[in-house]
Structures are given as C-alpha cells and as structure tokens.
Amino acid sequence: MTSKPFNPPTGPSGGGSGGGGGSAQHNARPTLAQSMLAGMPPIIPGGKIDPAMLPTSLGVTRELESHYRKLKAEEEKLRHELDAKQDKLRQGLAVWDRLELESKAWKTRVDFNEQSMMGLTEGPAF
C-alpha cells in the first residue's frame, strides 16, 4: 500500500497561490509538530527525565536546581508520611465500623432478651 503525498488545499482559504507550484516549498519546511518534537528531550526507558535536561524541562535554573531537589525530596517524605497517616486512619475507621456493628448486634440481643423476659413475667401464672 503506497501512501499519497499530502497536498494541502490551494486557493484563498488554503493560503496557496492558486496553483500546485507552491507545494515543493511547503514540503521543504518542517511542520510545527516536527519542529516541536525535534526540540524535546530524548525518551529514556523507564519514564524518567534525563538529569541533564531537568533544568530546561522543568524551567529550573542551575542555581536553583539543588533547592528544587531538596523540595522534591521533602515533598516525597511528606507524601510518605501522609500515606502512613491515612493508612492508620483507614484502619482505625475499619475497627470503629466493626465495633459499631457489634454494638448494634448486642443491642438487638439485649432488646430481644428483655422482650422475652417481659413475656415470661406477664404470662398466665403471674
């Protein structure tokens, strides 16, 4: 299967001169997407950013890079602490829910036993 060359529209809405003579000039120039892709950092396996490209990719200058790295380390530490606290809270809430269900079950048993005792004391012998 052969691909056809892309022929952009010509005429007033296509930005062309009206004939097919300007298409060679358009093919020599890279497209906007091609020029932007050419300026991007290379892809590193594992999805990590190349450390050499870090300042340019994140907009951090070399002077601020060490401070930025400290902030990222602190952020990672705080996120880890937050996850630990949330896990502890989640476990506490699970215990709370379990105890709440148990207390409702015991309340139902007590109510049933009270009704049973009332039925026994109000029977025909008394």
C-alpha positions as CSV (number, residue, x, y, z in Angstrom):
1,M,0.0,0.0,0.0
2,T,1.6,3.3,-1.1
3,S,0.9,6.5,0.6
4,K,-0.1,9.5,-1.3
5,P,1.7,12.8,-0.7
6,F,-0.2,15.3,1.3
7,N,-1.4,18.1,-1.0
8,P,-2.7,21.0,1.1
9,P,-5.6,23.0,-0.3
10,T,-4.7,25.8,-2.6
11,G,-6.5,29.0,-3.2
12,P,-7.6,31.8,-0.9
13,S,-8.6,29.6,2.1
14,G,-5.6,27.2,1.7
15,G,-3.1,30.0,1.8
16,G,-1.6,28.9,-1.5
17,S,-1.1,30.9,-4.7
18,G,-3.9,29.1,-6.6
19,G,-1.8,26.6,-8.4
20,G,0.1,23.5,-7.4
21,G,3.5,25.2,-7.9
22,G,4.0,26.1,-4.2
23,S,3.8,22.6,-2.8
24,A,7.5,21.9,-3.1
25,Q,8.2,25.0,-1.0
26,H,5.8,23.7,1.8
27,N,7.4,20.2,1.8
28,A,10.9,21.7,2.4
29,R,9.8,23.4,5.7
30,P,9.2,21.2,8.7
31,T,5.7,21.3,10.3
32,L,5.1,22.9,13.7
33,A,4.8,19.4,15.2
34,Q,8.0,18.2,13.7
35,S,9.9,21.3,14.9
36,M,8.5,21.0,18.4
37,L,9.3,17.2,18.6
38,A,12.8,18.0,17.4
39,G,13.3,20.3,20.4
40,M,12.1,17.8,23.0
41,P,14.4,15.8,25.2
42,P,15.0,12.2,24.2
43,I,12.9,9.4,25.8
44,I,14.7,7.4,28.5
45,P,13.5,3.9,29.2
46,G,11.6,3.7,32.5
47,G,9.8,7.0,32.0
48,K,12.4,9.1,33.8
49,I,13.7,12.5,32.9
50,D,17.3,12.9,31.8
51,P,19.0,14.6,34.7
52,A,21.0,16.8,32.2
53,M,17.6,18.0,30.8
54,L,16.0,18.6,34.1
55,P,16.6,22.4,34.3
56,T,15.3,23.0,30.8
57,S,12.4,20.7,31.0
58,L,11.1,22.0,34.3
59,G,12.1,25.6,33.9
60,V,14.5,25.5,36.9
61,T,17.9,27.2,36.5
62,R,21.1,25.6,37.6
63,E,21.4,27.9,40.6
64,L,18.0,26.7,41.9
65,E,18.4,23.1,41.0
66,S,19.8,21.9,44.4
67,H,17.0,23.8,46.2
68,Y,14.5,22.2,43.8
69,R,15.8,18.8,44.5
70,K,15.6,19.4,48.3
71,L,12.0,20.5,47.9
72,K,11.2,17.4,45.8
73,A,12.8,15.2,48.5
74,E,10.8,16.9,51.2
75,E,7.6,16.5,49.1
76,E,8.3,12.8,48.8
77,K,8.9,12.5,52.5
78,L,5.7,14.4,53.4
79,R,3.7,12.3,50.9
80,H,5.0,9.1,52.5
81,E,4.1,10.4,56.0
82,L,0.6,11.4,54.7
83,D,0.1,7.9,53.2
84,A,1.1,6.3,56.6
85,K,-1.3,8.6,58.5
86,Q,-4.1,7.8,56.0
87,D,-3.5,4.1,56.3
88,K,-3.6,4.3,60.1
89,L,-6.8,6.4,59.9
90,R,-8.4,3.9,57.5
91,Q,-7.5,1.0,59.8
92,G,-9.0,2.9,62.8
93,L,-12.2,3.6,60.9
94,A,-12.5,-0.1,59.9
95,V,-12.2,-1.1,63.6
96,W,-14.7,1.6,64.5
97,D,-17.2,0.3,61.9
98,R,-16.7,-3.3,63.1
99,L,-17.3,-2.3,66.7
100,E,-20.3,-0.3,65.8
101,L,-21.8,-3.3,64.0
102,E,-21.1,-5.5,67.1
103,S,-22.7,-3.0,69.4
104,K,-25.8,-2.9,67.3
105,A,-25.9,-6.7,67.3
106,W,-25.6,-6.7,71.1
107,K,-28.3,-4.1,71.5
108,T,-30.6,-6.2,69.3
109,R,-29.9,-9.2,71.5
110,V,-30.5,-7.3,74.7
111,D,-33.8,-5.9,73.4
112,F,-34.9,-9.4,72.4
113,N,-33.9,-10.8,75.8
114,E,-35.8,-8.0,77.5
115,Q,-38.9,-8.8,75.5
116,S,-38.6,-12.4,76.2
117,M,-38.3,-11.7,80.0
118,M,-41.3,-9.4,79.8
119,G,-43.3,-12.2,78.1
120,L,-42.3,-14.7,80.8
121,T,-43.2,-12.4,83.7
122,E,-46.6,-11.4,82.2
123,G,-47.6,-15.0,81.5
124,P,-50.7,-16.7,82.8
125,A,-49.0,-17.9,86.0
126,F,-48.4,-14.3,87.2
